[in-house]
Amino acid sequence: MRALTGAQIRADFTGKQLTDEVHYRLVYEQDGTLRSYSMGVKKIGKWRVEKDELCLDLGETDDGCYRVTVSGERIELVPTGLGGPLDGILQPAYRDSGR
């Protein structure tokens, strides 16, 4: 696994979604909006890059910053604070039609 720099995180995540292809997808909009779709629940928050970490704010207790590592097409977000790691793949985001 290799760690991404802040510039790499911004370039790789902008306009994409991180998903496990079953339970969740996190959509990283260019304007910093974060759209979360998890087990049928939709949330809107913000995302940003601080130094070499991806920071997420969805109004949850485990919001915070993550180190981002890559192995092949697999992405792993390892929290630098509370919460557990997330892993999935990055793919082009698609718009939710409101359904």
Secondary structure, DSSP 8 states (H G I E B T S, - for coil): -EE--HHHHHHHHTTEEEE-SSSEEEEE-TTSEEEEEETTEEEEEEEEEETTEEEEESSSTT-EEEEEEEETTEEEEEESSSS--EEEEEEE-------
